[in-house]
Amino acid sequence: MMKIHNFPEAHAKVHLPSKVTMAVTEKPDGGYNLITLEWFMRTSIDPPMFAISVGHTRYSYECLQDVRYFNLVFPGSTQKSLLALAGSKSGRDIDKFSAGEVASFPGKLHKLPILKDAAACFECEVVTQVKSGDHTIFVGEVKHSWSNEEEQLFFYPKN
Ligand SMILES: Cc1cc2nc3c(=O)[nH]c(=O)nc-3n(C[C@H](O)[C@H](O)[C@H](O)COP(=O)(O)O)c2cc1C
């Protein structure tokens, strides 16, 4: 039977992360950062666009205020531990590219790293942003798209 619940109780029932991404951003003082993101979506067909929602406490939020590009990474089958690292440590404290031994090469948009073991990467330029409570939604226009024929998308385990 349908009943009124508080938000966390009702949301727990449908909160089953499945597709999870990471975003690469450029640090204000050079180098790059990675953040795990569940809150993302495709928002336009032509031009292709993705929106990501980034918490105001995240170092990635600071990075995006400064350098208006991100690379949306769809992880490959071997990147589970990198998703855990990028989603639990802050780029303020560690360099996630070296800690995670991330294999990458420079992309075409501001040299944002393309992750060799990802299933796909989309280099985006931020075209607009909207504050959404304690997060901000950054809408990025895809400038360059990469995909890896040998990799399958990693799906976050459902429980
Ligand atoms: C599965 C998963 C999904 C997440 N999704 C988001 C998200 O959509 N937006 C967000 O701001 N943080 C999200 N986080 C939390 C950040 O990834 C985490 O706080 C990270 O350490 C921030 O890194 P930074 O400080 O280097 O930016 C998620 C974490 C996990 C494990």
The ligand as an SDF file (V2000), in Angstrom:
LIG
                    3D

 31 33  0  0  0  0  0  0  0  0999 V2000
   28.8430    5.9790   -6.2920 C   0  0  0  0  0  0  0  0  0  0  0  0
   29.1180    7.4400   -5.9570 C   0  0  0  0  0  0  0  0  0  0  0  0
   28.4000    8.4350   -6.6120 C   0  0  0  0  0  0  0  0  0  0  0  0
   28.6440    9.8030   -6.3300 C   0  0  0  0  0  0  0  0  0  0  0  0
   27.9460   10.7660   -7.0140 N   0  0  0  0  0  0  0  0  0  0  0  0
   28.2010   12.0780   -6.7660 C   0  0  0  0  0  0  0  0  0  0  0  0
   27.5300   13.0980   -7.5150 C   0  0  0  0  0  0  0  0  0  0  0  0
   26.7380   12.8440   -8.4110 O   0  0  0  0  0  0  0  0  0  0  0  0
   27.8340   14.4040   -7.2310 N   0  0  0  0  0  0  0  0  0  0  0  0
   28.7460   14.7520   -6.2700 C   0  0  0  0  0  0  0  0  0  0  0  0
   28.9820   15.9450   -6.0530 O   0  0  0  0  0  0  0  0  0  0  0  0
   29.3980   13.8010   -5.5470 N   0  0  0  0  0  0  0  0  0  0  0  0
   29.1660   12.4860   -5.7960 C   0  0  0  0  0  0  0  0  0  0  0  0
   29.8240   11.5210   -5.0890 N   0  0  0  0  0  0  0  0  0  0  0  0
   30.7880   11.9290   -4.0340 C   0  0  0  0  0  0  0  0  0  0  0  0
   32.1230   12.3950   -4.6030 C   0  0  0  0  0  0  0  0  0  0  0  0
   32.5790   11.5230   -5.6250 O   0  0  0  0  0  0  0  0  0  0  0  0
   33.1780   12.4560   -3.4670 C   0  0  0  0  0  0  0  0  0  0  0  0
   32.7520   13.3700   -2.4790 O   0  0  0  0  0  0  0  0  0  0  0  0
   34.5920   12.8070   -3.9220 C   0  0  0  0  0  0  0  0  0  0  0  0
   35.5000   12.4390   -2.9170 O   0  0  0  0  0  0  0  0  0  0  0  0
   34.7690   14.2920   -4.2490 C   0  0  0  0  0  0  0  0  0  0  0  0
   36.0830   14.4700   -4.7430 O   0  0  0  0  0  0  0  0  0  0  0  0
   36.7640   15.9230   -4.9210 P   0  0  0  0  0  0  0  0  0  0  0  0
   36.7400   16.6160   -3.5800 O   0  0  0  0  0  0  0  0  0  0  0  0
   38.1480   15.6020   -5.3970 O   0  0  0  0  0  0  0  0  0  0  0  0
   35.9740   16.6660   -5.9660 O   0  0  0  0  0  0  0  0  0  0  0  0
   29.6100   10.1490   -5.3550 C   0  0  0  0  0  0  0  0  0  0  0  0
   30.3480    9.1460   -4.6950 C   0  0  0  0  0  0  0  0  0  0  0  0
   30.1090    7.8050   -4.9950 C   0  0  0  0  0  0  0  0  0  0  0  0
   30.9170    6.7350   -4.2920 C   0  0  0  0  0  0  0  0  0  0  0  0
  1  2  1  0
  2  3  1  0
  2 30  2  0
  3  4  2  0
  4  5  1  0
  4 28  1  0
  5  6  2  0
  6  7  1  0
  6 13  1  0
  7  8  2  0
  7  9  1  0
  9 10  1  0
 10 11  2  0
 10 12  1  0
 12 13  2  0
 13 14  1  0
 14 15  1  0
 14 28  1  0
 15 16  1  0
 16 17  1  0
 16 18  1  0
 18 19  1  0
 18 20  1  0
 20 21  1  0
 20 22  1  0
 22 23  1  0
 23 24  1  0
 24 25  2  0
 24 26  1  0
 24 27  1  0
 28 29  2  0
 29 30  1  0
 30 31  1  0
M  END
$$$$
